[in-house]
Amino acid sequence: IRLVGFATIAERDWFRLLQTVQGVGTKVALALLSTLSAAEIGNAIALQDKAMIGRAPGVGKKLAERIVLELKDKVPALAAAESPLAKLQGALDGARPTAAGDAVSALVNLGYGQVQAGAAVAAALRKGGDDQPAERLIRAALRELATS
């Protein structure tokens, strides 16, 4: 029997959600939560950032892809239940800004909420692919926001 404690309800919820993914057990879920905050995990999944998920010990490329794939539809519901997410830039790779990060930042500067902007950009990424420039992502995300 293992007893696991969490500092916040959000961490506990993420722990439970992560364990629903095939190949993620207690050890890997705890490694993810030790490496990334709950908000960072949510942002990485919403933006389909497999590299960020792969930073945790015990999480390889294939497992990171599986985590993002299986949880991408569950993130908006969990994020809406949590407190406001931390700045997305803190979750993204600081060495180089990404088009998705730029798009979310632009939408936030236009007055949209962090969660709303992240979900719209994630939807635009799913529809158009990962290699879109920021300008195209912003337009697609604005279309998503207009229809929702």
MDAnalysis code that builds the backbone (N, CA, C; Angstrom):
import MDAnalysis as mda
import numpy as np

u = mda.Universe.empty(444, n_residues=148, atom_resindex=np.repeat(np.arange(148), 3), trajectory=True)
u.add_TopologyAttr("name", ["N", "CA", "C"] * 148)
u.add_TopologyAttr("resid", np.arange(1, 149))
u.add_TopologyAttr("resname", ["ILE", "ARG", "LEU", "VAL", "GLY", "PHE", "ALA", "THR", "ILE", "ALA", "GLU", "ARG", "ASP", "TRP", "PHE", "ARG", "LEU", "LEU", "GLN", "THR", "VAL", "GLN", "GLY", "VAL", "GLY", "THR", "LYS", "VAL", "ALA", "LEU", "ALA", "LEU", "LEU", "SER", "THR", "LEU", "SER", "ALA", "ALA", "GLU", "ILE", "GLY", "ASN", "ALA", "ILE", "ALA", "LEU", "GLN", "ASP", "LYS", "ALA", "MET", "ILE", "GLY", "ARG", "ALA", "PRO", "GLY", "VAL", "GLY", "LYS", "LYS", "LEU", "ALA", "GLU", "ARG", "ILE", "VAL", "LEU", "GLU", "LEU", "LYS", "ASP", "LYS", "VAL", "PRO", "ALA", "LEU", "ALA", "ALA", "ALA", "GLU", "SER", "PRO", "LEU", "ALA", "LYS", "LEU", "GLN", "GLY", "ALA", "LEU", "ASP", "GLY", "ALA", "ARG", "PRO", "THR", "ALA", "ALA", "GLY", "ASP", "ALA", "VAL", "SER", "ALA", "LEU", "VAL", "ASN", "LEU", "GLY", "TYR", "GLY", "GLN", "VAL", "GLN", "ALA", "GLY", "ALA", "ALA", "VAL", "ALA", "ALA", "ALA", "LEU", "ARG", "LYS", "GLY", "GLY", "ASP", "ASP", "GLN", "PRO", "ALA", "GLU", "ARG", "LEU", "ILE", "ARG", "ALA", "ALA", "LEU", "ARG", "GLU", "LEU", "ALA", "THR", "SER"])
u.atoms.positions = np.array([
    [0.849, -1.172, 0.000],
    [0.000, 0.000, 0.000],
    [0.891, 1.231, 0.000],
    [0.549, 2.183, -0.881],
    [1.278, 3.441, -0.953],
    [0.367, 4.574, -0.538],
    [0.890, 5.448, 0.269],
    [0.153, 6.639, 0.673],
    [0.788, 7.828, -0.035],
    [-0.024, 8.553, -0.795],
    [0.473, 9.683, -1.570],
    [-0.306, 10.923, -1.156],
    [0.408, 12.004, -0.877],
    [-0.236, 13.257, -0.488],
    [0.052, 14.357, -1.491],
    [-0.827, 15.342, -1.528],
    [-0.691, 16.430, -2.487],
    [-0.896, 17.765, -1.791],
    [-0.231, 18.788, -2.304],
    [-0.337, 20.125, -1.725],
    [-1.658, 20.794, -2.094],
    [-2.189, 20.453, -3.260],
    [-3.436, 21.081, -3.710],
    [-4.379, 20.028, -4.281],
    [-5.633, 20.395, -4.367],
    [-6.644, 19.530, -4.980],
    [-6.328, 19.342, -6.466],
    [-5.826, 20.402, -7.110],
    [-5.490, 20.330, -8.538],
    [-4.433, 19.254, -8.788],
    [-3.412, 19.180, -7.926],
    [-2.383, 18.149, -8.079],
    [-2.986, 16.762, -7.944],
    [-3.872, 16.579, -6.975],
    [-4.520, 15.284, -6.794],
    [-5.345, 14.913, -8.027],
    [-6.087, 15.887, -8.554],
    [-6.898, 15.630, -9.742],
    [-6.028, 15.251, -10.943],
    [-4.914, 15.957, -11.117],
    [-4.000, 15.626, -12.213],
    [-3.392, 14.242, -12.011],
    [-3.039, 13.917, -10.781],
    [-2.484, 12.597, -10.484],
    [-3.459, 11.507, -10.925],
    [-4.711, 11.657, -10.546],
    [-5.735, 10.667, -10.918],
    [-5.929, 10.611, -12.425],
    [-5.955, 11.774, -13.067],
    [-6.156, 11.822, -14.511],
    [-4.974, 11.210, -15.256],
    [-3.767, 11.514, -14.806],
    [-2.578, 10.951, -15.450],
    [-2.569, 9.428, -15.369],
    [-3.060, 8.887, -14.265],
    [-3.050, 7.436, -14.104],
    [-4.060, 6.731, -15.007],
    [-4.958, 7.471, -15.644],
    [-5.894, 6.850, -16.581],
    [-5.221, 6.528, -17.911],
    [-4.042, 7.085, -18.144],
    [-3.305, 6.839, -19.382],
    [-2.559, 5.514, -19.256],
    [-2.674, 4.693, -20.296],
    [-1.980, 3.409, -20.296],
    [-0.466, 3.653, -20.239],
    [0.203, 2.993, -19.318],
    [1.645, 3.137, -19.159],
    [2.046, 4.137, -18.091],
    [1.077, 4.842, -17.522],
    [1.369, 5.814, -16.460],
    [0.863, 5.248, -15.145],
    [1.799, 4.960, -14.266],
    [1.452, 4.474, -12.938],
    [1.769, 5.534, -11.902],
    [1.797, 5.097, -10.662],
    [2.061, 6.015, -9.558],
    [3.405, 6.713, -9.725],
    [4.434, 5.935, -10.059],
    [5.787, 6.484, -10.147],
    [5.897, 7.563, -11.236],
    [5.365, 7.281, -12.419],
    [5.452, 8.241, -13.524],
    [4.582, 9.470, -13.248],
    [3.385, 9.260, -12.710],
    [2.501, 10.392, -12.401],
    [3.160, 11.318, -11.375],
    [3.783, 10.735, -10.350],
    [4.479, 11.553, -9.349],
    [5.693, 12.256, -9.951],
    [6.403, 11.578, -10.857],
    [7.553, 12.197, -11.514],
    [7.110, 13.407, -12.339],
    [5.995, 13.269, -13.042],
    [5.464, 14.396, -13.821],
    [5.091, 15.565, -12.917],
    [4.391, 15.269, -11.828],
    [3.966, 16.333, -10.914],
    [5.137, 16.936, -10.140],
    [6.232, 16.200, -10.021],
    [7.426, 16.744, -9.370],
    [8.214, 17.634, -10.327],
    [8.154, 17.309, -11.615],
    [8.891, 18.066, -12.619],
    [8.132, 19.306, -13.073],
    [6.820, 19.162, -13.267],
    [5.980, 20.251, -13.770],
    [4.845, 20.521, -12.789],
    [4.412, 21.755, -12.719],
    [3.244, 22.062, -11.887],
    [1.989, 21.577, -12.606],
    [0.886, 21.534, -11.887],
    [-0.381, 21.116, -12.492],
    [-0.742, 22.041, -13.655],
    [-0.523, 23.334, -13.494],
    [-0.826, 24.295, -14.564],
    [0.063, 24.062, -15.783],
    [1.338, 23.767, -15.544],
    [2.256, 23.515, -16.654],
    [1.873, 22.246, -17.407],
    [1.452, 21.222, -16.697],
    [1.009, 19.991, -17.356],
    [-0.217, 20.290, -18.210],
    [-1.160, 21.036, -17.652],
    [-2.362, 21.395, -18.400],
    [-2.051, 22.192, -19.657],
    [-1.155, 23.162, -19.533],
    [-0.763, 23.963, -20.695],
    [-0.050, 23.111, -21.732],
    [0.852, 22.243, -21.290],
    [1.590, 21.389, -22.222],
    [0.645, 20.474, -22.986],
    [-0.337, 19.918, -22.304],
    [-1.291, 19.032, -22.973],
    [-2.188, 19.836, -23.903],
    [-2.668, 20.986, -23.449],
    [-3.541, 21.819, -24.290],
    [-2.831, 22.264, -25.561],
    [-1.535, 22.549, -25.452],
    [-0.750, 22.986, -26.605],
    [-0.066, 21.821, -27.312],
    [-0.325, 20.611, -26.850],
    [0.249, 19.388, -27.412],
    [1.779, 19.462, -27.448],
    [2.365, 19.945, -26.359],
    [3.813, 20.086, -26.229],
    [4.389, 18.805, -25.627],
    [4.703, 17.853, -26.503],
    [5.207, 16.552, -26.058],
    [6.589, 16.667, -25.422],
    [7.383, 17.628, -25.884],
    [8.728, 17.806, -25.340],
    [8.680, 18.191, -23.867],
    [7.729, 19.039, -23.505],
    [7.625, 19.450, -22.103],
    [7.223, 18.266, -21.229],
    [6.255, 17.485, -21.681],
    [5.824, 16.306, -20.921],
    [6.986, 15.322, -20.806],
    [7.792, 15.225, -21.856],
    [8.921, 14.300, -21.877],
    [10.068, 14.687, -20.962],
    [10.018, 15.860, -20.344],
    [11.083, 16.283, -19.421],
    [11.116, 15.454, -18.138],
    [9.984, 14.894, -17.774],
    [9.903, 14.145, -16.513],
    [10.677, 12.837, -16.624],
    [11.361, 12.438, -15.552],
    [12.073, 11.167, -15.574],
    [11.092, 10.012, -15.751],
    [11.458, 9.078, -16.626],
    [10.602, 7.919, -16.867],
    [9.578, 8.134, -17.957],
    [9.564, 9.330, -18.544],
    [8.619, 9.625, -19.626],
    [9.410, 9.797, -20.916],
    [9.298, 8.808, -21.787],
    [9.964, 8.878, -23.080],
    [9.081, 9.541, -24.115],
    [9.581, 9.555, -25.351],
    [8.862, 10.213, -26.440],
    [7.492, 9.576, -26.677],
    [7.443, 8.254, -26.728],
    [6.173, 7.570, -27.011],
    [5.158, 7.772, -25.891],
    [5.602, 7.693, -24.647],
    [4.684, 7.882, -23.526],
    [4.188, 9.328, -23.483],
    [5.070, 10.277, -23.773],
    [4.653, 11.687, -23.814],
    [3.584, 11.893, -24.885],
    [3.770, 11.270, -26.044],
    [2.770, 11.365, -27.112],
    [1.445, 10.762, -26.668],
    [1.503, 9.612, -25.993],
    [0.284, 8.951, -25.530],
    [-0.441, 9.815, -24.494],
    [0.310, 10.410, -23.576],
    [-0.297, 11.267, -22.549],
    [-1.025, 12.436, -23.206],
    [-0.358, 13.108, -24.141],
    [-0.973, 14.248, -24.823],
    [-2.200, 13.800, -25.610],
    [-2.084, 12.696, -26.328],
    [-3.189, 12.212, -27.159],
    [-4.409, 11.834, -26.325],
    [-4.190, 11.097, -25.243],
    [-5.312, 10.608, -24.447],
    [-5.940, 11.682, -23.558],
    [-5.180, 12.707, -23.198],
    [-5.707, 13.707, -22.265],
    [-6.092, 15.032, -22.918],
    [-5.803, 15.203, -24.213],
    [-6.042, 16.512, -24.830],
    [-7.506, 16.939, -24.779],
    [-8.437, 15.995, -24.835],
    [-9.855, 16.356, -24.779],
    [-10.346, 16.568, -23.350],
    [-9.594, 16.087, -22.376],
    [-10.006, 16.204, -20.976],
    [-9.462, 17.462, -20.303],
    [-8.477, 18.105, -20.908],
    [-7.826, 19.263, -20.295],
    [-8.759, 20.460, -20.134],
    [-9.542, 20.881, -21.137],
    [-10.388, 22.063, -20.931],
    [-11.350, 21.912, -19.754],
    [-11.914, 20.729, -19.564],
    [-12.846, 20.520, -18.450],
    [-12.123, 20.631, -17.113],
    [-10.928, 20.055, -17.024],
    [-10.170, 20.115, -15.776],
    [-9.670, 21.536, -15.527],
    [-9.216, 22.210, -16.575],
    [-8.696, 23.569, -16.421],
    [-9.787, 24.536, -15.981],
    [-11.002, 24.323, -16.454],
    [-12.101, 25.204, -16.065],
    [-12.427, 25.050, -14.585],
    [-12.200, 23.851, -14.043],
    [-12.497, 23.599, -12.639],
    [-11.394, 24.119, -11.716],
    [-10.188, 24.329, -12.257],
    [-9.057, 24.784, -11.452],
    [-9.049, 26.299, -11.323],
    [-8.173, 26.775, -10.458],
    [-7.958, 28.215, -10.363],
    [-7.278, 28.671, -11.656],
    [-7.212, 29.979, -11.920],
    [-6.608, 30.453, -13.165],
    [-5.195, 29.904, -13.342],
    [-4.874, 29.575, -14.576],
    [-3.565, 28.987, -14.870],
    [-2.456, 30.021, -14.737],
    [-1.279, 29.512, -14.448],
    [-0.103, 30.386, -14.379],
    [0.216, 30.895, -15.776],
    [1.053, 31.866, -15.860],
    [1.423, 32.414, -17.161],
    [1.898, 31.297, -18.077],
    [1.421, 31.299, -19.306],
    [1.782, 30.247, -20.258],
    [3.271, 30.298, -20.582],
    [3.848, 31.478, -20.597],
    [5.264, 31.568, -20.914],
    [6.121, 30.802, -19.921],
    [5.713, 30.705, -18.694],
    [6.457, 29.924, -17.708],
    [6.402, 28.447, -18.018],
    [5.341, 28.021, -18.684],
    [5.187, 26.611, -19.013],
    [5.912, 26.244, -20.294],
    [6.094, 27.215, -21.162],
    [6.739, 26.920, -22.433],
    [8.247, 26.925, -22.271],
    [8.918, 26.317, -23.226],
    [10.373, 26.262, -23.222],
    [10.925, 27.681, -23.305],
    [11.651, 28.107, -22.278],
    [12.137, 29.473, -22.221],
    [13.211, 29.791, -23.239],
    [13.881, 28.789, -23.788],
    [14.973, 29.030, -24.713],
    [14.476, 29.630, -26.027],
    [13.301, 29.196, -26.489],
    [12.792, 29.713, -27.753],
    [11.271, 29.798, -27.691],
    [10.732, 30.953, -28.013],
    [9.277, 31.073, -28.008],
    [8.678, 30.246, -29.140],
    [7.516, 29.697, -28.920],
    [6.856, 28.895, -29.938],
    [5.732, 29.705, -30.559],
    [5.303, 29.272, -31.736],
    [4.188, 29.939, -32.403],
    [2.935, 29.847, -31.538],
    [2.731, 28.693, -30.897],
    [1.554, 28.518, -30.039],
    [1.610, 29.476, -28.852],
    [2.768, 29.618, -28.250],
    [2.922, 30.542, -27.130],
    [2.681, 31.983, -27.549],
    [3.193, 32.342, -28.738],
    [2.961, 33.691, -29.258],
    [1.477, 33.926, -29.518],
    [0.801, 32.907, -30.066],
    [-0.628, 33.036, -30.366],
    [-1.435, 33.220, -29.082],
    [-1.131, 32.420, -28.064],
    [-1.850, 32.545, -26.791],
    [-1.590, 33.922, -26.181],
    [-0.358, 34.366, -26.228],
    [-0.012, 35.680, -25.689],
    [-0.784, 36.787, -26.408],
    [-0.876, 36.688, -27.725],
    [-1.609, 37.692, -28.500],
    [-3.087, 37.707, -28.118],
    [-3.680, 36.522, -27.949],
    [-5.098, 36.444, -27.581],
    [-5.338, 37.002, -26.175],
    [-4.419, 36.725, -25.265],
    [-4.537, 37.269, -23.907],
    [-4.436, 38.795, -23.957],
    [-3.534, 39.317, -24.785],
    [-3.397, 40.772, -24.934],
    [-4.639, 41.401, -25.561],
    [-5.397, 40.594, -26.318],
    [-6.655, 41.081, -26.896],
    [-7.803, 41.039, -25.892],
    [-7.545, 40.463, -24.709],
    [-8.563, 40.474, -23.666],
    [-9.185, 39.128, -23.345],
    [-8.762, 38.074, -24.024],
    [-9.292, 36.744, -23.715],
    [-8.571, 36.188, -22.492],
    [-9.233, 35.304, -21.776],
    [-8.628, 34.677, -20.612],
    [-7.571, 33.661, -21.024],
    [-6.662, 33.363, -20.107],
    [-5.571, 32.425, -20.373],
    [-6.101, 31.044, -20.771],
    [-7.068, 30.535, -20.037],
    [-7.621, 29.207, -20.316],
    [-8.340, 29.215, -21.653],
    [-9.136, 30.249, -21.885],
    [-9.887, 30.386, -23.132],
    [-8.931, 30.444, -24.323],
    [-7.899, 31.255, -24.225],
    [-6.929, 31.409, -25.308],
    [-6.176, 30.106, -25.552],
    [-5.750, 29.441, -24.477],
    [-5.034, 28.173, -24.622],
    [-5.879, 27.108, -25.287],
    [-7.148, 27.026, -24.914],
    [-8.042, 26.033, -25.515],
    [-8.278, 26.335, -26.991],
    [-8.427, 27.615, -27.341],
    [-8.651, 27.989, -28.741],
    [-7.424, 27.685, -29.595],
    [-6.238, 27.975, -29.079],
    [-5.009, 27.684, -29.820],
    [-4.821, 26.172, -29.951],
    [-5.131, 25.431, -28.899],
    [-5.023, 23.971, -28.970],
    [-5.962, 23.417, -30.036],
    [-7.176, 23.953, -30.115],
    [-8.125, 23.515, -31.144],
    [-7.600, 23.859, -32.535],
    [-7.011, 25.041, -32.681],
    [-6.439, 25.441, -33.969],
    [-5.277, 24.531, -34.356],
    [-4.475, 24.131, -33.381],
    [-3.366, 23.209, -33.644],
    [-3.878, 21.850, -34.089],
    [-4.934, 21.363, -33.433],
    [-5.493, 20.059, -33.805],
    [-6.020, 20.082, -35.234],
    [-6.653, 21.176, -35.611],
    [-7.259, 21.263, -36.947],
    [-6.231, 21.504, -38.044],
    [-5.227, 22.323, -37.759],
    [-4.300, 22.730, -38.812],
    [-2.911, 22.141, -38.752],
    [-2.577, 21.416, -37.697],
    [-1.245, 20.837, -37.581],
    [-0.323, 21.679, -36.717],
    [0.791, 21.067, -36.317],
    [1.721, 21.690, -35.378],
    [2.658, 22.718, -36.009],
    [2.767, 22.727, -37.331],
    [3.780, 23.562, -37.978],
    [3.243, 24.904, -38.479],
    [2.142, 25.373, -37.942],
    [1.542, 26.633, -38.379],
    [2.286, 27.827, -37.790],
    [2.425, 28.901, -38.564],
    [3.019, 30.122, -37.996],
    [2.032, 30.783, -37.033],
    [2.541, 31.651, -36.199],
    [1.717, 32.299, -35.174],
    [0.542, 33.063, -35.780],
    [0.766, 33.737, -36.906],
    [-0.305, 34.526, -37.526],
    [-1.496, 33.647, -37.890],
    [-1.225, 32.496, -38.481],
    [-2.296, 31.581, -38.877],
    [-2.993, 31.007, -37.640],
    [-2.208, 30.701, -36.618],
    [-2.793, 30.187, -35.375],
    [-3.719, 31.215, -34.728],
    [-3.309, 32.474, -34.740],
    [-4.134, 33.527, -34.142],
    [-5.463, 33.639, -34.885],
    [-5.397, 33.651, -36.225],
    [-6.638, 33.745, -37.011],
    [-7.552, 32.555, -36.733],
    [-6.976, 31.351, -36.745],
    [-7.777, 30.140, -36.513],
    [-8.356, 30.129, -35.098],
    [-7.562, 30.565, -34.129],
    [-8.037, 30.599, -32.742],
    [-9.152, 31.632, -32.578],
    [-9.035, 32.764, -33.251],
    [-10.100, 33.772, -33.195],
    [-11.394, 33.224, -33.801],
    [-11.266, 32.439, -34.884],
    [-12.455, 31.790, -35.454],
    [-13.073, 30.829, -34.447],
    [-12.222, 30.076, -33.752],
    [-12.708, 29.142, -32.723],
    [-13.450, 29.898, -31.621],
    [-12.877, 30.994, -31.185],
    [-13.493, 31.783, -30.116],
    [-14.806, 32.420, -30.573],
    [-14.885, 32.780, -31.845],
    [-16.104, 33.399, -32.366],
    [-17.252, 32.397, -32.450],
    [-16.924, 31.121, -32.687],
    [-17.974, 30.102, -32.818],
    [-18.375, 29.507, -31.479],
    [-17.591, 29.742, -30.440],
    [-17.935, 29.145, -29.140],
    [-18.711, 30.081, -28.255],
])
